[in-house]
Amino acid sequence: MKKIFCLYLLVCLSVIHLYSQELTFSQHISPIIFSKCSPCHHLDGSAPFALISYNEVAEMSKMIDYVVEKNIMPPWHHDPKFHSFYNEIILSPDEKESLRNWIANGKVPGDLSSIKHPTFKPKAKDKPDLVFAMDKKYTVKAKETDEFTWFQIPYVFKDTTYFKSVWLKTAFPKIEHHGEVFSNAFVDRPKDVWPSDSIVQNPIINTAMTSTETKGSLFQGKKFVAGRFPATDAWQYPKGIVECIEPGRNLMVYGHYAPVAVDEADSASIELKFCKKKPTDRTYIELGVHGFHDLVNKPFFIKKDTVITFYCEKVVDKDYSAFLVLPHAHHICTKMLAYAVSPNGDTLPLVKIDKWIFEWQFLYQFKKYVPLKRGTKLFFQATYDNTASNPANHNSPPIDVNTSMNANDEMMDLFIHVVPYQEGDEDKLLEYDY
């Protein structure tokens, strides 16, 4: 009995010591901040302010406490129990508790001189090899309708060019609904054909063209290369996977601008990082499941004051290995689920988002290849809340919603990036250069 009591007392004292230990920024908090916040919150990051130094974190402590308590930040809304991803950033319950307790107990700095601050400056080898940039800003006129515009890049690739990363940037992301990069065999190409290795960091003039001007013969063999959605940055491929542009092709940018109340100006650029294709490298393929084509419970129409779930199904026609998934919808979507069932009946989880937020659309990068053999069935479902109780509903009162690319309509897309399957892919860990 005495032994049991002593053991109990020892456990209690350990717990008391753990919780009475003073939390300091230098020892306990900075590792959390540097790994879970700073990757976006640094000088050149995607976030609007930096969280690197003690002063920066202490100054924003009230906001940090609020967004951590409300599970707003980090903005990762995928269910980690369903599938774990290479690029996921999640605060554990212990990390949340430590952050909030540190803030509540005076934000003790500790020995700041002992901190090794991370650096997020791009390394020389990671600088883009080729940059296409607008020579002047493009004006989006004030109107109540969406604008869809094509931008031509008058640069034709002479040689087959392989690259490992594409980054479509915009100067004014708030007005851009999304953007896409395509390669295209452009008919009215410039007379000068420049060798792909002759320029580095050379800005190229973009010619703005409306979608009506680019219909018909101006497009030949248009191929998707990369995209820009809210919260996405560089479109980067794992080691061993490349994308290529064939000789005689140029790049086109498809810009979708949401309605704006006043004239706004935007300027875009594309950054490419080249690579040499190795014999073992594979070129990626896009495999999609879309509400436009693969919907089971048609039509895709959302009546006002209703909540409805739509279901898509698609059968894989070849042996593939998936390395990335990107779900897409607009504002009144609330949750998504995607999985696959193999020919032998195994269920393969893909992505599960319990709280869809339009402003946070990520490239979900698998840690391992997910094999999608021929005959595998893809299942994708999404729920839409077109009621007044949905705070993301832009229409008050709610109105009937159709399916289209317009910002006030809805979409249901699941983009899966794959490569041709190779034996043993399911056991291969994926690696990235960042």
Buried (B, 14 or more C-beta within 10 A) or exposed (E): EEEEEEEEEEEEEEEEEEEEEEBBBBBBBBBBBBEBBBBBBBEEBEEEEBBBBBEBBBBBBEEBBEBBEEEEBBBBBBBEEBBEBBBBBEBEEEBBBBBBEBBEEEBBBBEBEEBEEEEBEEEEEEEBBBBBBBEEBBEBEEEEEBBBBBBBBBBBBBEEBBBBBBBBBBBBBEBBBBBBBBBBBBEEBBEEBBEBEEBEEEEBBBEBBEEEEBEEEBBEEBBBBBBBBBBBBBBBBBEBBBBBBEEBBBBBBBBBBBBBEEEBEBBBBBBBBBBEBEEEBBEBEEBBBBBBEBBEEEEBEBEBEBBBEBBBBBEBEEBBBBBBBBBBBBBBBBBBBBBBBBEEEEEBBBBBBEEBBBEBBBBBBBBBBBBBBEBBBBBBBBBBBBBEEBEBBEBEEBBEBEBBBBBBBBBBBBBBBBBEBBEEBEEBEBEEBE
